[in-house]
Amino acid sequence: MIALSLAEIADITGGRPHDIPDPSVRITGPVVIDSRQVEAGSLFAAFAGERVDGHEFAEGAVAAGAAAVLATRPVGVPAIVVDDVEKALGALARAVVHRLGTDVVALTGSAGKTSTKDLIAQVLQAHAPTVWTPGSLNNEIGLPLTALRATEETRHLVLEMGARGIGHIAYLTGLTPPRIGVVLNVGTAHIGEFGGREQIAVAKGELVEALPAAADGGIAVLNADDPLVRAMSARTKARTLLFGEADDADVRAADVRMTPSGQPSFTLHTPTGCGEVTLRLYGEHHVSNALAAAAVAHALGMSAQETAKALSGAGTLSRWRMEVTERADGVTVVNDAYNANPESMRAALRALAAMGGAARANGGRTWAVLGPMAELGDASLAEHDAVGRLAVRLNVSKLVAVGGIEASWLQLGAYNEGSWGEESVLVSDAQAAVDLLRSELRPGDVVLVKASRSIGLERVAEALLAGEGEVAGR
């Protein structure tokens, strides 16, 4: 973070200094909410959670090097006491971003946010110093923490924005006002909470409504292939830049093809030129993600050739998102277990099917180890059934459905589509899946592991890669 004095922070947050002998002391380290991450000169933000109260760690944080604590009560060490730590953190982020004048790129969407954010970050980093959201820290706490990592050298700040309801993205854009806003898609993730795709579109479109007018540099980067996203152009005063495979897209892909290993390759077309891209990522769905990143790069002045080179060199930055690892015995494990919704589940299955060509050539099979998709509301049965059916249509060799009622719907969908005998199986938990796989996997097999984050199915992938007989943490 830029070096602010404790007096300045108190003024920005409306806080009251307590036990601070010298208000001119500056915060020279990161702002953290975990006392174990404290560095010399840090500001420790003490949140009172359901199980842990950060105020109880204030003394240890200062002993570890924190210059002060942001707290809601005096804690016996240098502190700035505020009414609400979350709001104070947001006010601090807003002030820092305004002072820096950094180009803020914000993105949202129902699926692919984190993968696309990672692509945008890597492409822009090749252009100028860039700070971006680590992992999926895209909420009211994670977003300010990311913004506060920016320094005077930072040219681009790339922020992922999530939403659990109407008004959430509007709030986040108020903390870190973006100049460029990217909307990837409107799908069915969290549809049980929102009540329908149209309501999801209302929430996601809050991003483009927050952009400055075109005359002031505002740019809305919209998916031309998603009708609900394309329609958002009517909700913004910013200039619209379309990406996709549609003929009228400003940034588009042509001659899309897949390598034998399942990695997409295409010709990138932008208003200023063309370039050849072969992604290191797996699955055709990453073409759209790459085009979104290319559109942002174009908006910030990068050439098509420079962008294509950066895209071709970009990898996976965030854990458990299509992480592809080949074991010594020739079994390939695809860990995509961070989260799942119907769109991302279908994309992962198609990626597995694309990788299946190389697997079959080596005498191997494809395995889809799938768990429940959460927060689908009344659509849950139909969506799980559809995913089970798709696995069969894509000729996935083996479906292993893990869990309770939702997993049974996955397995039933596969059965009704024609997957009989041992082609699909229902198991009770992650350990049962590991036991089955360890007894049946053979060299050349490819195993996809995917489910909603709350299920913790990444333990299956970790156990397979660790060669353990039990799921880690059991």
N, C-alpha and C positions, 0 to 999 in steps of 0.2 A: 504494500500500500504506500501511497505517497506519505511522506513524513508529516503527520499532523500532531500538534501539541495537545496535551490533555485538556488545556483550556479551550482550544478550538473544537475538540470533540464534544466537550460539555456544552458549548454554545450550539453546535449543530444538532445535537440530540435533545437539547432542553434538559440536560442532566445537572446534577448537583455533585460537585467534587467532595469526596470524603477521604480523609487520611492521606491527602496528597500534599507532600511538603513543597513540591516544586511543580506548579501547573505548566511550566514551559517545557517540561520533559516531553519528548516526541515519541510517537509510536513508529518504530523502524522495522518491526517484524510483521508477520501475518496476523490477521484477525482470525481467531480460532474459537470453536465451541467445545473442543475436546482438550482437556488439560494436558493430555499426553502428547499433543501436537504443538505445545508451546515452544517458541524459540525466543532468543534474546530480543527484547523490545516488542514482544507481541502484545496485543490487546485480547484478553480472554473474555468472551461473552458468556455469561452464566445463565443458562436456561434451566428453568424448573420443569422437568419432565414428569411423567407418570411414575417412573421407577427411580430416576436419579435426579437429584437437584444439583445443578452446576455450582450453586453458591457454596456447597460443602467442599468444593475443590479449589476455591479461590486462593486460599493460603498456599496450597501446593503449587498452583499456577504461577504465582508471583515468585515463590522460591525457585521455580524452574526457569525464571527469566522474564516473565510477563511484566511489562511496565505498569499495567493497571488492569482492573476488571470492570466490565460493563455489567451492572447488576441492578436488581430492584430493591436492594436493602444494603445497608453497610455490612461489610464482611471482614473488618479488622485489618485490611490491607488497602493500598491505594485503589480507589474505585470511583467510577462515575455512576451515580445512582439515578436511574430513570424509572418512569412509570411502567414502561413496556419494553423489554429488551429487543423483541422482534421488530417493533416499529422504530426503535432507536437505530438498530442495525440497518434498516431500510433507509432511514434518513441519512445515515453516514454514507451509504453506497451512493445515494442520489447526489450528495454534495461532492463526492470524489469524482464521479463520472462527469458532472458538470464542470468541475475545475479542470479536469484533464482535457476535455474536448475530444475524447476518443470516438472513433466511428463505432457505434454499437450496432451489431447484427443480431437480431433476435429471430428464433425460429420455433415453430410449433407444428403439431400434426398429430393424428391418431396413431401413426406407426412410423418407425424409422427416424424419430427425432435424434436419438443419441448417435446413431451411426452417421447420420447426415451432419450433425454438429461436428463430429470428429473429422469428417471429410472436409468441411468448410475450414475448420481450424488448421488442418495440415496444409491445405492449399494456400490459405492466407499467410500462414507462417513462412512459406517460401517467398512471400512478397514483402512482409514487414513484421516486426514484433507483434505477436498476437497472444491474447489470454482468452481461455475458453472454459466452459463449464466442465469440471471433472466428473466423469460418470454421468449420473442422472440427477445431479443436485439442482433441480429445476423449479424449486418451490420458494416460498416466502423467506426461507432461511438460506438455502443453498445459493440462490441467485445473488443476494447481497454479498455473501462470502466470496463468490467468484469475482464480482465487480471490484471488490476491495483488494484483489490481487493485482490489479492494474497499477502501473507506474507511469512516470513521465515518458518512458520510452515506448509504451504500448500504443500501437497504431490502431489495432483492431481488437474489439471485445466481442466475442461470440457467445451468446447466451441462449440456452435452451429453456423454453417456458412450457410448463405443464399446467393442466387445468383439471380441477375436480368439479367445477361448476361454473355457472355464469358469473362473470365479474372477476375471476381469478387472474386471467391474463391482463385485464385492464389494470388491476392492482400492480402486477409485476412491471408492466410498461411504465407505470408512474414512478417506480423506483429507479429504473434505468431506461430512460426514453430512447428507443431505437431510431436510427435513421433508415435502416434497411430491415424489412420484416419479411420472413419466409414462411409460407404455409404449405406444408407438404401434401396433406390429404385430410379427408374427413371420413373416418371409418366407424367401427362399432366398439372401439375400446371405451370402457366405462359407460356403455350405452344404458346400463341399468341405473346409473346415477343421473345421467342427463335426461333420459326419457325418449331419445330418438336422435337420428343423425342430423336433423334440421337444427335441433338444440345444440348439438356439438358444433355445428357450423357457426351458430351465433357466437358461441364461446371462443372458437378459434379465430373468428374474424375480428375480435377485439384487438388483435395485434395490428391489423392493417388500418383500423380506425385510429390507432394511436400514432401513426406515422406523420411526419411533417408533410406539408404540401410539396408537390413536385418542384415548385419554384424555390423551395428551401432545401432541396436535396433528398426528399423522401422517395424511397423506392420500395414498392411491394412486389416481391418475387413469388409468383403464384404458379401452381401446377396446372398446366393447360389441359391435362388429361383427366382431371377430376372436376366434374361440372359444379359441384358445390364450392370448390376452391376458386375456380375460374370466375364464378359469379361475385366473388368478393371484391373484384375490381370496382364495382359500383359503390362499395362502402369506404373507399379511401380517396383522399385528395392527392396521394402520392402517385408518382409515375409507376405504371404497371410493367413488369418484365415477366413474360411467360416462359416457363421451361416445360419440356416434355417431348413426346414423340409426335405430337400433333403437327401438321404441316405449317400452321401459323405460329408455332412457338418461336420466340426470339432465340432461345438456346435449346437446341434439340439434338437428338441422337439419330444417326442413320446407320444402316448396315449393322444392326445389333446381332451379335453372334456369341456363342459360348465356347470357351476352350474345353478340351477334353476333361479337364479337372473341375469344370463348373464355374469358371470365372468369366465375367462378361467383358466383351471387347466391342468397341463401336467407334464411329467417326463423330467427333464433337463439332457441331456447327454453332458459331456465335455470330453476332452482327459484324465482328471485326476479323473473322477468319475461321479456319478449321484446324483440327488436330486429331491424332489417333490416340485412343485410350484403351488400355487393357488393365482392368482393375485387379488388385490383389485380393479383393473381397470375393465372397462366394455367393452366387445367386443373381438372377436377372433383375430382381427388384432393386438392386443397388444401382442400376442404370439411372433410375429416376432420382435417387439420392445424389448421385454424382452430377446430374444435370442441375439440381438445385445449387450444389456447391459451385458449379461452373458459372451459373447465373450471378451469384454473389461476387465471384471473382471478376466477372465482366463488369459488374456495376462499380467495382472498386478499381478498375483500370488495368487489370491483368490481361495479357494477350491470350488468344486461344491456344497457342503453342505452349506458353508458360503454364497455363492451366492444365492442359492435357498431360504435360510432364509431371506436374505435382499430383494430379489425380492418380496417375499410373504408379506413383511411388507411395501412395497413402495406404496405411494399414489399419488394423483394428486397435483403437486406443482404450476402449472400455471393456471390462471383463464380461465374459459369458454372453457375448453377442457374436454368433457364428465363428467362435474360436475353433479353428481346425488344427488338430494335432494327430500326427501319425505315430502309433506305437512302434516299438522295435519289431513286433511280430507282424506288422503290416495292417493292423486294424486302425482305421481312422475314426476319431471321435470328434464330433461337431457339437460343441457346447454352446447352445443358444438358449440357455435356461434362465436368463435374467428376467424375462417377462414374456407374456404371450397374449395376443388378442386374435380374433379370426383372420385379420389381414396379415399379420406377421406370421401366423401359423401356416397359412397357405403359401406365403413366400418361402418359408423355411422348407416346407415339403417339396416345393418346386426346385429349390436349390439342391436338396437331397437327391431328387430324381435326376437332375443334371449331372451330379457327381456319380450317379449310379452307372453311367456308361463306362467310365474308367474302372469302376469296381467290378462290373460283370466281365470286363475284358481280362481281369486278373482272377476270375473265379470267385469273386466276392458277392455279397448281398447287401442290400440297404435295409437298415433298421430305423424305424421311427419310434422313439421312446417318448411318449406324449403324456402330459398331465393336464389337469383342469385349467380352463381359462376363466378368470374371475370377473365379477362385476358386469355380467351380461344380462342380468335381470331375466325377464320373460323370454328373451331370445336364446337363453343358454342351451336348452335341449336341442333346438334346431341347429345352432352353430356348432356344437360338439358333434352332432350327427353328420353335418356337412364335412367337417374336417376328417372324420373317419372314412367317409365315402371318397373324399379326394385322395387319401392315401392309397386306396385301392385303384382308383383311376390312373394314378401316376405310377402304378406298378411297383410300389414300395414292397420289398420282399416280406418284411415282418413288421407288424404294428404291435407295440407293447403299450397298452393303456394303463396308466399308473394312478391309483387313488380310489375314490368312492363313486358316487352317483354320476358325476360328470364323466369320469373315465369309462363308466359302463356305457354311457351314451356314445362315446368315441368308438368303443369296440362294437356296439350294436350297429352303428352306421357302417362300419367296415363289413360286418357280417351281412347286412342287408344289401350291400353293393356287390357281394359275391366273394368275400374273404372268409373261407371256411377252413375247417381243419386246424392246422397249426399256423396259419398265416397271420392271425391276430389273436392276442391273448390279453386278458385282464389280470393284473396283479395288484396286491393290496397297498404296497408302499415302495419306497425307493430301494430298501434293502432287498425286497423280493425281486425287483427289476435287476439289480446287480447280480444276484444269485443266478437268475435265468441267463443273463448275458454272458457271465463268466463261464457258464457250462456249455454255451452254444456258439459263441463267436469263433470265427476262423479267419485266417489271414486273408486280406482283401476286402473284408466287410467294412461298411461305413455306417456309423451309428449317430443319429441325430437325437439330441436330448433337448426337449422344450416344454415349458409350462409357465404358468403365471408365477411371479416371484415368490408369493406367499407359500408355495408348495415346497420350495427348496430342492428342486429336482437337479440342480447343479451338482449335488452330492453324488449322483449316479455317474456323471462324467468324471468327477474328481476321483472317485473310487476306481473307475476303469483305467484312468491314466496312472494312478498311484499303484495299481496292481494289488490293491487291498481286497481282502475277502469281505470286509464290512464297509458300510457307508461311513465316510468321515463324520465324526461327531455323534455317532449313534451310541 
